[in-house]
Amino acid sequence: MITNYFVKGGTWNLYVDKVDSYATVNVGFSHNDNDEDETQFDISYPNIGELNTLFNNFVAENNFENVKILYVNVIKTAHTIYGLEEADE
């Protein structure tokens, strides 16, 4: 699903001053039960394949149907995956 979003012209919306190796990404989407919903993932940036796998697993686990990606927002970046967690402290 995420891959199709980018293939159809979707972009990374950057809400950071500096892009680094890892990112916290908010994915906005709609589905049968809700017009707008959001979830968050930490990924190596800009690994679309990793984000696609994480999101597809999330959708399957929650039994969402008719999912449409609305946006992909990069809200935090860090040099390491642990740096993302440290930024939350």
Summary of the structure (lengths in Angstrom):
residues: 89
radius of gyration: 13.0
end to end distance: 31.8
largest distance: 37.1
contacts: 242
relative contact order: 0.31
helix: 31%
strand: 39%
